[in-house]
Amino acid sequence: MPEQDNQQKTKVIIYGGNGFVGTHVAKALVERACVVCLSRSGHKPLHLKDEAWSEQVRWCKGDAADPDEKLLSTANILICLVGAPPLPTFSDHAYQQAIHQNGITNRNAIEAAARAGIQRVILLGAKIPWPMNNRYFGYAEGKRLAFTAAEEFSQRNDRHCAIVLQPGVIFGTRHNTEGRQIRLEPVMKPFSRVFPGHFVAVERLANRIADLALVSADTLPNFSVISNRAI
């Protein structure tokens, strides 16, 4: 892709960009934006080695808990997709770790984005079911922490916009670190037809995130929360 074309495109930074949702978001964006995917490894996932579109993405090492403000200052949009599964925690260490992975990392990235001059943030949150609102789920506390950070970002000035998506169970084809497929769709897709408000295909979620990243700012409120049904 010519450098001049890249300069004319919106630049989107994705924390968690080499993960299950992140790679699908990058694919949905790459023809319309200049995409930088940040992850702790900094490597493109093995299952994308033969995917032509992935060559247009910049794959970089980056930690959302310790964000690179200089890099963020070159971007227009930040997408935060960092998180860990909603598993119960049975020790204080595990509880704090879940808060860190789901909350502190995203909060730090969002606060750094504000300092770097980014005016739009998209956060992958979650609708927390009531059984998780207890001391065994640091996941829920972390998600609430990230949600608050996004809301506070939107209140900084009239030009700031934060969007929080709260999907249900995300299904599709995952891949392990060796590039092997882990197909969840055959099991979960039938349930999505029966309980449409609780399941969403990863492709649908990724396309929604991509559209929200590039839609005109005039059409967006300063802060919005999008439920699974609205995705």
C-alpha atoms as a printed R data frame, in Angstrom:
    type eleno elety resid chain resno       x       y      z
1   ATOM     1    CA   MET     A     1   0.000   0.000  0.000
2   ATOM     2    CA   PRO     A     2   1.512   3.406 -0.971
3   ATOM     3    CA   GLU     A     3   2.683   5.542  1.928
4   ATOM     4    CA   GLN     A     4   0.606   8.473  0.681
5   ATOM     5    CA   ASP     A     5  -2.586   6.401  0.976
6   ATOM     6    CA   ASN     A     6  -1.660   5.443  4.539
7   ATOM     7    CA   GLN     A     7  -1.198   9.090  5.484
8   ATOM     8    CA   GLN     A     8  -4.705   9.917  4.267
9   ATOM     9    CA   LYS     A     9  -6.350   7.114  6.232
10  ATOM    10    CA   THR     A    10  -7.541   7.162  9.814
11  ATOM    11    CA   LYS     A    11  -4.957   5.533 12.070
12  ATOM    12    CA   VAL     A    12  -6.346   2.982 14.515
13  ATOM    13    CA   ILE     A    13  -4.368   1.409 17.351
14  ATOM    14    CA   ILE     A    14  -5.706  -1.859 18.756
15  ATOM    15    CA   TYR     A    15  -4.521  -3.118 22.131
16  ATOM    16    CA   GLY     A    16  -5.060  -6.875 22.181
17  ATOM    17    CA   GLY     A    17  -4.802  -6.809 18.410
18  ATOM    18    CA   ASN     A    18  -3.445 -10.318 17.933
19  ATOM    19    CA   GLY     A    19  -6.230 -12.012 19.904
20  ATOM    20    CA   PHE     A    20  -9.490 -13.692 18.926
21  ATOM    21    CA   VAL     A    21 -11.510 -10.490 18.575
22  ATOM    22    CA   GLY     A    22  -8.547  -8.255 17.737
23  ATOM    23    CA   THR     A    23  -7.531 -10.080 14.568
24  ATOM    24    CA   HIS     A    24 -11.098  -9.988 13.279
25  ATOM    25    CA   VAL     A    25 -11.328  -6.255 13.991
26  ATOM    26    CA   ALA     A    26  -8.035  -5.662 12.182
27  ATOM    27    CA   LYS     A    27  -9.324  -7.590  9.168
28  ATOM    28    CA   ALA     A    28 -12.544  -5.567  9.153
29  ATOM    29    CA   LEU     A    29 -10.600  -2.292  9.289
30  ATOM    30    CA   VAL     A    30  -7.563  -2.860  7.133
31  ATOM    31    CA   GLU     A    31  -9.032  -1.755  3.799
32  ATOM    32    CA   ARG     A    32 -10.401   1.445  5.329
33  ATOM    33    CA   ALA     A    33  -7.803   2.471  7.903
34  ATOM    34    CA   CYS     A    34  -4.135   2.287  8.834
35  ATOM    35    CA   VAL     A    35  -4.111  -0.407 11.537
36  ATOM    36    CA   VAL     A    36  -1.545  -0.976 14.289
37  ATOM    37    CA   CYS     A    37  -2.056  -4.104 16.411
38  ATOM    38    CA   LEU     A    38  -0.306  -4.109 19.782
39  ATOM    39    CA   SER     A    39   0.238  -7.167 21.946
40  ATOM    40    CA   ARG     A    40   2.740  -8.367 24.514
41  ATOM    41    CA   SER     A    41   4.365 -10.696 21.983
42  ATOM    42    CA   GLY     A    42   4.387  -8.193 19.143
43  ATOM    43    CA   HIS     A    43   4.040 -11.023 16.638
44  ATOM    44    CA   LYS     A    44   1.450 -11.715 14.012
45  ATOM    45    CA   PRO     A    45  -0.490 -14.889 14.939
46  ATOM    46    CA   LEU     A    46   0.677 -18.007 13.124
47  ATOM    47    CA   HIS     A    47  -2.725 -18.722 11.618
48  ATOM    48    CA   LEU     A    48  -2.490 -15.457  9.659
49  ATOM    49    CA   LYS     A    49   0.851 -16.181  7.993
50  ATOM    50    CA   ASP     A    50  -0.788 -16.867  4.618
51  ATOM    51    CA   GLU     A    51  -3.472 -14.183  4.900
52  ATOM    52    CA   ALA     A    52  -2.707 -11.377  2.440
53  ATOM    53    CA   TRP     A    53  -4.647  -8.747  4.386
54  ATOM    54    CA   SER     A    54  -2.445  -9.253  7.452
55  ATOM    55    CA   GLU     A    55   0.549  -7.883  5.529
56  ATOM    56    CA   GLN     A    56  -1.141  -4.472  5.565
57  ATOM    57    CA   VAL     A    57  -1.275  -4.431  9.365
58  ATOM    58    CA   ARG     A    58   1.578  -3.199 11.540
59  ATOM    59    CA   TRP     A    59   2.131  -5.792 14.297
60  ATOM    60    CA   CYS     A    60   3.969  -4.285 17.271
61  ATOM    61    CA   LYS     A    61   4.939  -5.122 20.819
62  ATOM    62    CA   GLY     A    62   3.032  -3.137 23.402
63  ATOM    63    CA   ASP     A    63   1.615  -3.476 26.890
64  ATOM    64    CA   ALA     A    64  -1.711  -1.793 27.629
65  ATOM    65    CA   ALA     A    65  -0.746  -1.612 31.305
66  ATOM    66    CA   ASP     A    66   2.277   0.502 30.327
67  ATOM    67    CA   PRO     A    67   1.125   2.226 27.121
68  ATOM    68    CA   ASP     A    68   3.381   4.018 24.669
69  ATOM    69    CA   GLU     A    69   2.067   7.591 24.650
70  ATOM    70    CA   LYS     A    70   4.374   8.593 21.817
71  ATOM    71    CA   LEU     A    71   2.864   5.910 19.589
72  ATOM    72    CA   LEU     A    72  -0.659   6.763 20.749
73  ATOM    73    CA   SER     A    73  -0.081  10.403 19.808
74  ATOM    74    CA   THR     A    74   0.167   9.338 16.154
75  ATOM    75    CA   ALA     A    75  -3.289   7.705 16.156
76  ATOM    76    CA   ASN     A    76  -6.862   8.919 15.750
77  ATOM    77    CA   ILE     A    77  -8.701   6.020 17.381
78  ATOM    78    CA   LEU     A    78  -7.901   3.615 20.229
79  ATOM    79    CA   ILE     A    79  -9.612   0.231 20.462
80  ATOM    80    CA   CYS     A    80  -9.136  -1.657 23.754
81  ATOM    81    CA   LEU     A    81  -9.723  -5.409 23.548
82  ATOM    82    CA   VAL     A    82  -7.561  -6.581 26.439
83  ATOM    83    CA   GLY     A    83  -9.029  -9.020 28.923
84  ATOM    84    CA   ALA     A    84  -9.095 -12.460 30.499
85  ATOM    85    CA   PRO     A    85 -11.908 -15.048 30.715
86  ATOM    86    CA   PRO     A    86 -14.633 -14.675 33.379
87  ATOM    87    CA   LEU     A    87 -13.335 -17.423 35.621
88  ATOM    88    CA   PRO     A    88 -13.878 -17.545 39.396
89  ATOM    89    CA   THR     A    89 -10.885 -16.626 41.544
90  ATOM    90    CA   PHE     A    90 -10.193 -18.424 44.815
91  ATOM    91    CA   SER     A    91  -7.218 -16.451 46.118
92  ATOM    92    CA   ASP     A    92  -6.473 -12.783 46.622
93  ATOM    93    CA   HIS     A    93  -3.635 -12.990 44.095
94  ATOM    94    CA   ALA     A    94  -5.904 -14.453 41.416
95  ATOM    95    CA   TYR     A    95  -8.582 -11.867 42.205
96  ATOM    96    CA   GLN     A    96  -6.139  -8.972 41.830
97  ATOM    97    CA   GLN     A    97  -4.720 -10.515 38.662
98  ATOM    98    CA   ALA     A    98  -8.190 -10.652 37.109
99  ATOM    99    CA   ILE     A    99  -8.751  -6.996 38.013
100 ATOM   100    CA   HIS     A   100  -5.420  -6.109 36.428
101 ATOM   101    CA   GLN     A   101  -6.075  -8.035 33.209
102 ATOM   102    CA   ASN     A   102  -9.628  -6.808 32.682
103 ATOM   103    CA   GLY     A   103  -9.528  -3.383 34.279
104 ATOM   104    CA   ILE     A   104  -6.195  -1.759 35.020
105 ATOM   105    CA   THR     A   105  -4.708  -2.549 31.603
106 ATOM   106    CA   ASN     A   106  -7.633  -0.958 29.764
107 ATOM   107    CA   ARG     A   107  -7.820   1.968 32.191
108 ATOM   108    CA   ASN     A   108  -4.132   2.761 31.720
109 ATOM   109    CA   ALA     A   109  -4.454   2.627 27.930
110 ATOM   110    CA   ILE     A   110  -7.529   4.873 27.941
111 ATOM   111    CA   GLU     A   111  -5.939   7.444 30.259
112 ATOM   112    CA   ALA     A   112  -2.777   7.465 28.124
113 ATOM   113    CA   ALA     A   113  -4.904   7.951 25.001
114 ATOM   114    CA   ALA     A   114  -6.463  11.051 26.560
115 ATOM   115    CA   ARG     A   115  -3.041  12.489 27.356
116 ATOM   116    CA   ALA     A   116  -1.850  11.667 23.830
117 ATOM   117    CA   GLY     A   117  -4.673  13.611 22.195
118 ATOM   118    CA   ILE     A   118  -6.833  10.735 20.937
119 ATOM   119    CA   GLN     A   119 -10.486  11.749 20.829
120 ATOM   120    CA   ARG     A   120 -12.269   8.432 20.318
121 ATOM   121    CA   VAL     A   121 -11.961   5.254 22.374
122 ATOM   122    CA   ILE     A   122 -13.777   1.965 21.827
123 ATOM   123    CA   LEU     A   123 -13.768  -0.516 24.701
124 ATOM   124    CA   LEU     A   124 -14.795  -4.153 24.642
125 ATOM   125    CA   GLY     A   125 -16.653  -4.498 27.907
126 ATOM   126    CA   ALA     A   126 -19.130  -7.078 29.139
127 ATOM   127    CA   LYS     A   127 -22.614  -7.325 30.533
128 ATOM   128    CA   ILE     A   128 -21.989  -8.704 34.007
129 ATOM   129    CA   PRO     A   129 -24.591 -11.282 35.117
130 ATOM   130    CA   TRP     A   130 -25.612 -10.998 38.769
131 ATOM   131    CA   PRO     A   131 -23.922 -14.269 39.890
132 ATOM   132    CA   MET     A   132 -20.551 -12.680 39.067
133 ATOM   133    CA   ASN     A   133 -21.065  -9.713 41.371
134 ATOM   134    CA   ASN     A   134 -19.219 -11.260 44.278
135 ATOM   135    CA   ARG     A   135 -15.715 -11.569 45.683
136 ATOM   136    CA   TYR     A   136 -14.929 -14.632 43.559
137 ATOM   137    CA   PHE     A   137 -14.936 -12.719 40.274
138 ATOM   138    CA   GLY     A   138 -12.184 -10.160 39.852
139 ATOM   139    CA   TYR     A   139 -13.297 -10.202 36.201
140 ATOM   140    CA   ALA     A   140 -16.443  -8.234 37.062
141 ATOM   141    CA   GLU     A   141 -14.566  -5.660 39.143
142 ATOM   142    CA   GLY     A   142 -12.022  -5.226 36.353
143 ATOM   143    CA   LYS     A   143 -14.702  -4.687 33.720
144 ATOM   144    CA   ARG     A   144 -16.367  -2.055 35.909
145 ATOM   145    CA   LEU     A   145 -13.016  -0.294 36.340
146 ATOM   146    CA   ALA     A   146 -12.505  -0.180 32.569
147 ATOM   147    CA   PHE     A   147 -16.087   1.030 32.033
148 ATOM   148    CA   THR     A   148 -15.531   3.918 34.448
149 ATOM   149    CA   ALA     A   149 -12.305   4.879 32.677
150 ATOM   150    CA   ALA     A   150 -14.133   5.036 29.341
151 ATOM   151    CA   GLU     A   151 -16.932   7.127 30.840
152 ATOM   152    CA   GLU     A   152 -14.444   9.551 32.393
153 ATOM   153    CA   PHE     A   153 -12.614   9.812 29.054
154 ATOM   154    CA   SER     A   154 -15.854  10.940 27.394
155 ATOM   155    CA   GLN     A   155 -16.322  13.681 29.992
156 ATOM   156    CA   ARG     A   156 -12.964  15.371 29.426
157 ATOM   157    CA   ASN     A   157 -14.287  17.685 26.707
158 ATOM   158    CA   ASP     A   158 -16.989  17.950 24.051
159 ATOM   159    CA   ARG     A   159 -14.795  16.369 21.381
160 ATOM   160    CA   HIS     A   160 -14.093  13.169 23.310
161 ATOM   161    CA   CYS     A   161 -16.135  10.094 22.492
162 ATOM   162    CA   ALA     A   162 -16.124   6.723 24.243
163 ATOM   163    CA   ILE     A   163 -18.075   3.649 23.147
164 ATOM   164    CA   VAL     A   164 -18.422   0.547 25.306
165 ATOM   165    CA   LEU     A   165 -19.667  -2.646 23.709
166 ATOM   166    CA   GLN     A   166 -21.148  -5.268 26.016
167 ATOM   167    CA   PRO     A   167 -21.434  -8.496 24.027
168 ATOM   168    CA   GLY     A   168 -22.644 -11.790 25.394
169 ATOM   169    CA   VAL     A   169 -20.828 -15.007 24.564
170 ATOM   170    CA   ILE     A   170 -18.615 -14.459 21.515
171 ATOM   171    CA   PHE     A   171 -18.360 -17.462 19.218
172 ATOM   172    CA   GLY     A   172 -16.327 -18.293 16.131
173 ATOM   173    CA   THR     A   173 -13.126 -20.096 15.227
174 ATOM   174    CA   ARG     A   174 -10.325 -19.495 17.705
175 ATOM   175    CA   HIS     A   175  -6.697 -20.517 17.227
176 ATOM   176    CA   ASN     A   176  -4.071 -21.620 19.710
177 ATOM   177    CA   THR     A   177  -0.519 -20.261 19.741
178 ATOM   178    CA   GLU     A   178   0.512 -22.937 17.246
179 ATOM   179    CA   GLY     A   179  -2.127 -21.786 14.771
180 ATOM   180    CA   ARG     A   180  -4.438 -24.767 15.198
181 ATOM   181    CA   GLN     A   181  -8.174 -24.205 14.979
182 ATOM   182    CA   ILE     A   182 -10.505 -24.383 17.966
183 ATOM   183    CA   ARG     A   183 -13.978 -24.288 16.456
184 ATOM   184    CA   LEU     A   184 -16.635 -22.981 18.829
185 ATOM   185    CA   GLU     A   185 -19.247 -22.148 16.204
186 ATOM   186    CA   PRO     A   186 -20.772 -25.645 15.762
187 ATOM   187    CA   VAL     A   187 -21.522 -25.781 19.485
188 ATOM   188    CA   MET     A   188 -22.596 -22.190 20.118
189 ATOM   189    CA   LYS     A   189 -24.366 -21.139 16.917
190 ATOM   190    CA   PRO     A   190 -27.499 -23.237 17.641
191 ATOM   191    CA   PHE     A   191 -27.745 -21.579 21.063
192 ATOM   192    CA   SER     A   192 -27.431 -18.141 19.441
193 ATOM   193    CA   ARG     A   193 -30.624 -18.795 17.484
194 ATOM   194    CA   VAL     A   194 -32.516 -19.704 20.643
195 ATOM   195    CA   PHE     A   195 -30.964 -16.973 22.828
196 ATOM   196    CA   PRO     A   196 -30.047 -14.179 20.368
197 ATOM   197    CA   GLY     A   197 -29.549 -11.670 23.160
198 ATOM   198    CA   HIS     A   198 -26.791 -13.709 24.782
199 ATOM   199    CA   PHE     A   199 -24.536 -14.798 21.883
200 ATOM   200    CA   VAL     A   200 -22.784 -12.970 19.055
201 ATOM   201    CA   ALA     A   201 -20.567 -14.121 16.179
202 ATOM   202    CA   VAL     A   202 -17.060 -12.678 16.314
203 ATOM   203    CA   GLU     A   203 -17.326 -11.466 12.701
204 ATOM   204    CA   ARG     A   204 -20.466  -9.492 13.503
205 ATOM   205    CA   LEU     A   205 -18.863  -7.957 16.589
206 ATOM   206    CA   ALA     A   206 -15.693  -7.063 14.678
207 ATOM   207    CA   ASN     A   207 -17.617  -5.394 11.864
208 ATOM   208    CA   ARG     A   208 -19.604  -3.354 14.378
209 ATOM   209    CA   ILE     A   209 -16.425  -2.197 16.105
210 ATOM   210    CA   ALA     A   210 -14.845  -1.276 12.762
211 ATOM   211    CA   ASP     A   211 -17.891   0.744 11.714
212 ATOM   212    CA   LEU     A   212 -17.943   2.588 15.046
213 ATOM   213    CA   ALA     A   213 -14.256   3.407 14.694
214 ATOM   214    CA   LEU     A   214 -14.713   5.089 11.327
215 ATOM   215    CA   VAL     A   215 -18.181   6.628 11.473
216 ATOM   216    CA   SER     A   216 -18.346  10.423 11.461
217 ATOM   217    CA   ALA     A   217 -17.936  11.974 14.901
218 ATOM   218    CA   ASP     A   218 -21.037  14.093 14.278
219 ATOM   219    CA   THR     A   219 -23.225  10.982 14.479
220 ATOM   220    CA   LEU     A   220 -21.933   9.806 17.869
221 ATOM   221    CA   PRO     A   221 -22.780  10.917 21.409
222 ATOM   222    CA   ASN     A   222 -19.930  11.546 23.818
223 ATOM   223    CA   PHE     A   223 -20.637   8.287 25.621
224 ATOM   224    CA   SER     A   224 -22.582   5.248 24.517
225 ATOM   225    CA   VAL     A   225 -23.064   1.681 25.682
226 ATOM   226    CA   ILE     A   226 -24.021  -0.929 23.093
227 ATOM   227    CA   SER     A   227 -25.723  -4.093 24.266
228 ATOM   228    CA   ASN     A   228 -25.404  -7.518 22.689
229 ATOM   229    CA   ARG     A   229 -28.759  -7.137 20.908
230 ATOM   230    CA   ALA     A   230 -27.654  -3.828 19.366
231 ATOM   231    CA   ILE     A   231 -24.455  -5.357 18.008
